[in-house]
């Protein structure tokens, strides 16, 4: 058992140290990179409404140009409307031959690290959706799409969201600094999963809503609190978080669920397949989270065979995570109180 405890201690500190080091080089917002969004709704046989939403990067729109098929003609000048963190353009087009089988291009996407979520809605109720990657910056509109395809697309979105959501990963890493055995780790991660699944569902279905900026600020503060508790633990102190980490994980998991929901709502939701999309997205989040934990466990076990990792490294990791979280908290509170983040 002593060897097991030493291995788990190595897991804790190396996991947090790696993530903390990554955090130093992460974007200041610490959030996953928001994708662009293209929605095409058929309103008549040859007429479509096109909504093109691009995220803002450092206050500037994503440098990507939407190129529709040559057969499509504009019936009105694009209408542009600013949104929090993005720009929305609305266009009305005519496509006499329809759009099925034609290619839509995203010029310049290959020079970014941003994805594009595409959704097409036809008059007869058919829908299609896909994620366009920078490696292949175009989308061929299909005639129809199966529900399995929808599920797979949202599962991939969930995985990508959690792996690019550094603040959520840092929260998990900070919990691992406090957890000292496998049984408690399973309880803690399960409590976090159940909690954020509850609020993700409630917010996605519109039953409970919270404004995004305060949620993001509270997420940062939750990381800071758990990191501080990790330092207290190393000093031999006791607290609710240290004694029952799964209780705290559940409480803050409810908060993190609103963060996941905000990202999913930003992506756009298929009306006909909403439960399927929600389930698939949540499963993707859990797959990404478990992959992150498994990777850290594997690296930490390997490191223990080479290095001797002591108490000072755990404290340094906790301070590193706490410093990053404090910076995010100040930045996000500034958005709320001085940049009109609640408007």
C-alpha positions in Angstrom: 0.0 0.0 0.0 2.9 2.3 0.7 4.1 1.9 -2.9 0.6 2.6 -4.2 0.4 5.8 -2.1 3.7 7.0 -3.5 2.6 6.3 -7.0 -0.6 8.2 -6.5 1.3 11.1 -5.0 3.4 11.2 -8.1 0.3 11.2 -10.2 -1.1 14.2 -8.3 1.8 16.5 -8.5 3.0 15.6 -12.0 -0.5 15.9 -13.4 -1.0 19.4 -11.9 2.6 20.5 -12.8 2.1 19.6 -16.5 -1.2 21.3 -16.7 0.0 24.4 -14.9 3.0 24.7 -17.2 0.6 24.4 -20.2 -1.5 27.1 -18.6 1.3 29.6 -18.6 1.3 29.4 -22.4 -2.4 29.3 -22.9 -4.6 32.1 -24.2 -5.6 34.6 -21.5 -9.3 33.6 -21.8 -8.4 30.0 -21.0 -11.5 28.9 -22.8 -11.7 26.5 -25.6 -11.5 28.2 -29.0 -15.0 29.0 -30.0 -15.9 27.6 -33.5 -17.5 29.6 -36.3 -21.0 28.7 -37.1 -22.9 28.4 -40.4 -26.6 27.8 -40.6 -28.5 27.5 -43.8 -32.4 27.3 -43.7 -34.4 26.6 -46.8 -37.4 29.0 -46.8 -38.7 28.3 -50.4 -37.8 25.8 -53.2 -34.8 27.8 -54.3 -34.4 30.4 -51.5 -32.3 30.1 -48.4 -31.5 32.1 -45.3 -27.8 32.0 -44.4 -26.5 32.8 -40.9 -22.7 33.1 -40.7 -21.3 33.7 -37.2 -17.6 34.2 -36.7 -15.8 34.5 -33.3 -13.8 37.5 -32.3 -10.1 37.0 -31.8 -8.5 39.8 -29.8 -11.5 42.0 -30.8 -11.2 41.2 -34.5 -13.4 38.8 -36.5 -12.0 35.5 -37.6 -10.2 36.1 -40.9 -12.3 33.5 -42.8 -14.4 34.3 -45.9 -17.5 32.3 -46.7 -17.7 31.2 -50.3 -21.0 29.8 -51.4 -21.5 27.8 -54.7 -21.2 29.7 -57.9 -24.9 29.0 -58.7 -26.0 30.9 -55.6 -26.9 34.6 -55.9 -27.5 37.1 -53.2 -31.0 38.6 -53.0 -30.0 41.2 -50.4 -26.9 42.8 -48.9 -25.5 40.9 -45.9 -26.9 42.3 -42.6 -24.3 42.3 -39.8 -25.0 42.3 -36.1 -22.4 42.2 -33.2 -22.9 39.6 -30.5 -20.9 39.0 -27.4 -17.6 37.5 -28.6 -18.7 37.1 -32.2 -20.1 38.8 -35.4 -23.3 37.5 -37.0 -24.1 38.0 -40.7 -27.5 37.3 -42.3 -27.9 36.7 -46.0 -30.7 35.7 -48.3 -29.6 33.7 -51.3 -31.2 32.0 -54.3 -29.9 28.6 -55.5 -32.1 27.4 -58.5 -30.4 24.0 -58.5 -30.5 23.6 -54.7 -27.5 23.2 -52.5 -27.3 19.4 -52.2 -24.1 18.1 -53.7 -22.5 21.6 -53.9 -19.4 22.7 -52.0 -19.3 25.5 -49.6 -15.8 26.8 -48.9 -14.3 28.7 -45.9 -11.4 30.7 -47.4 -8.7 31.3 -44.9 -9.8 28.7 -42.4 -6.7 26.6 -43.1 -4.6 29.4 -41.6 -6.4 29.2 -38.3 -7.0 26.6 -35.5 -10.7 27.2 -35.5 -13.4 24.7 -36.6 -16.7 25.6 -38.3 -20.0 23.9 -37.2 -22.3 23.7 -40.3 -26.0 23.0 -40.1 -28.5 22.8 -43.0 -32.3 22.7 -42.5 -34.6 21.8 -45.4 -38.3 22.7 -45.8 -39.3 19.0 -45.4 -37.7 18.8 -42.0 -34.5 17.1 -43.0 -31.3 18.3 -41.4 -27.6 17.9 -41.8 -24.7 19.0 -39.7 -20.9 18.6 -39.7 -17.7 20.0 -38.3 -15.3 21.5 -40.8 -11.7 21.4 -39.9 -8.9 23.7 -41.0 -7.2 20.7 -42.7 -10.2 20.5 -45.1 -11.8 23.9 -45.2 -14.9 23.1 -47.2 -18.3 21.3 -46.8 -20.2 19.4 -49.4 -23.9 19.7 -48.7 -25.5 16.2 -48.5 -29.0 15.2 -49.6 -29.7 13.8 -46.1 -27.9 12.7 -42.9 -28.5 9.9 -40.5 -29.0 10.3 -36.8 -25.8 8.4 -36.2 -23.9 11.1 -38.1 -25.5 13.8 -35.9 -24.5 11.8 -32.8 -20.9 11.3 -34.0 -20.5 15.0 -34.8 -21.6 16.1 -31.4 -19.6 13.5 -29.7 -16.5 14.9 -31.4 -17.5 18.4 -30.4 -17.7 17.3 -26.7 -14.3 15.7 -26.8 -12.8 18.8 -28.5 -14.5 21.1 -26.1 -13.1 19.5 -22.9 -9.6 19.1 -24.3 -9.5 22.7 -25.4 -11.2 23.9 -22.2 -8.1 24.4 -20.1 -10.0 25.9 -17.2 -12.1 22.7 -16.8 -9.0 20.5 -17.1 -7.2 22.6 -14.5 -10.1 22.1 -12.1 -9.8 18.3 -12.5 -6.0 18.6 -12.0 -6.5 20.6 -8.8 -8.8 18.0 -7.5 -6.2 15.3 -8.2 -3.8 17.3 -5.9 -6.2 16.6 -3.0 -7.3 13.1 -3.8 -5.0 10.5 -2.3 -6.4 7.1 -3.4 -8.3 5.5 -6.3 -11.6 5.0 -4.4 -11.8 8.7 -3.6 -10.7 9.7 -7.1 -13.6 7.6 -8.6 -16.1 9.2 -6.2 -14.8 12.7 -6.9 -14.8 12.4 -10.7 -18.2 10.7 -10.7 -19.7 13.5 -8.6 -18.2 16.1 -10.9 -19.6 14.2 -13.9 -23.1 13.8 -12.5 -23.3 17.4 -11.4 -22.2 19.0 -14.7 -24.4 16.6 -16.6 -27.4 17.9 -14.6 -26.9 21.6 -15.3 -25.8 21.0 -18.9 -29.2 19.4 -19.5 -31.2 22.0 -17.6 -29.5 24.9 -19.4 -29.6 23.2 -22.9 -33.3 22.7 -22.6 -33.7 26.3 -21.4 -35.1 25.3 -17.9 -32.3 27.2 -16.1 -30.1 29.9 -17.5 -27.2 31.9 -16.2 -25.3 34.7 -18.0 -22.0 33.5 -19.4 -19.5 36.0 -17.9 -20.4 35.4 -14.3 -20.3 31.6 -14.8 -16.8 31.9 -16.4 -15.6 34.0 -13.5 -17.0 31.6 -10.9 -15.3 28.7 -12.8 -12.0 30.4 -12.4 -12.6 31.1 -8.7 -13.5 27.4 -8.2 -10.1 26.4 -9.5 -8.4 29.0 -7.2 -10.3 27.7 -4.2 -9.4 24.0 -4.8 -5.7 25.0 -5.4 -5.7 26.9 -2.1 -7.2 23.8 -0.4 -4.4 21.7 -1.8 -1.8 24.0 -0.2 -3.7 23.8 3.1 -3.6 20.0 2.9 0.1 20.0 2.5 0.4 22.1 5.6 -1.6 19.4 7.5 -4.8 21.4 7.8 -8.3 20.0 7.4 -11.4 21.3 5.6 -14.6 20.2 3.9 -12.8 20.1 0.5 -9.9 18.0 1.9 -12.1 15.6 3.9 -14.9 15.2 1.3 -13.6 16.3 -2.1 -16.5 14.6 -3.9 -18.9 17.0 -2.2 -17.0 20.0 -3.4 -16.6 18.4 -6.9 -20.4 18.0 -7.1 -21.1 21.6 -6.0 -18.6 23.1 -8.5 -19.6 20.6 -11.1 -23.1 22.2 -11.2 -21.3 25.5 -12.1 -19.1 23.9 -14.7 -22.1 22.4 -16.4 -23.4 25.9 -17.2 -20.0 26.5 -18.8 -20.4 23.4 -21.0 -24.0 24.4 -21.8 -22.9 27.9 -22.9 -20.5 26.3 -25.4 -23.1 23.9 -26.7 -25.7 26.7 -27.2 -23.1 28.8 -29.0 -22.6 25.9 -31.4 -26.3 25.7 -32.2 -28.7 22.9 -31.5 -30.6 20.6 -33.9 -34.3 20.9 -33.0 -35.3 17.5 -34.1 -32.3 15.7 -32.5 -31.8 17.8 -29.4 -31.8 14.9 -26.9 -29.4 12.9 -29.1 -27.1 15.9 -29.6 -27.1 16.6 -25.8 -26.3 13.0 -24.9 -23.6 12.7 -27.5 -22.0 16.0 -26.5 -22.0 15.0 -22.9 -20.5 11.6 -23.7 -17.8 13.3 -25.7 -17.0 15.6 -22.7 -16.6 12.5 -20.5 -14.4 10.7 -23.0 -12.1 13.7 -23.2 -12.1 14.1 -19.4 -11.2 10.4 -18.9 -8.6 10.5 -21.6 -7.0 13.5 -19.9 -6.9 11.7 -16.5 -5.6 8.5 -18.0 -2.8 10.4 -19.8 -1.7 12.1 -16.6 -1.8 8.8 -14.7 0.4 7.1 -17.3 2.9 9.9 -17.5 3.0 10.3 -13.7 3.6 6.5 -13.2 6.4 6.6 -15.7 7.9 9.7 -14.0 7.9 8.0 -10.6 10.2 5.3 -12.1 12.8 8.0 -12.9 12.4 10.9 -10.4 11.7 11.3 -6.7 8.9 13.8 -6.4 8.4 15.5 -3.1 6.0 17.6 -1.1 7.5 20.9 -2.5 6.6 20.0 -6.0 2.9 19.5 -5.0 2.9 22.9 -3.3 4.5 24.5 -6.3 1.9 22.9 -8.6 -0.9 24.2 -6.4 0.5 27.7 -6.4 1.0 27.5 -10.2 -2.6 26.5 -10.8 -3.8 29.0 -8.3 -1.9 31.9 -9.9 -3.3 31.0 -13.4 -6.8 30.8 -11.9 -6.4 34.1 -10.1 -5.4 35.8 -13.3 -8.4 34.4 -15.2 -10.7 35.4 -12.3 -9.5 39.0 -12.4 -9.7 39.1 -16.2 -13.3 37.8 -16.2 -14.4 40.0 -13.4 -13.0 43.0 -15.3 -15.3 41.9 -18.3 -18.3 41.8 -16.0 -17.8 45.1 -14.1 -15.9 47.3 -16.6 -16.6 45.9 -20.1 -20.4 45.4 -20.0 -20.1 41.7 -19.7 -23.6 41.3 -18.2 -25.3 43.3 -21.0 
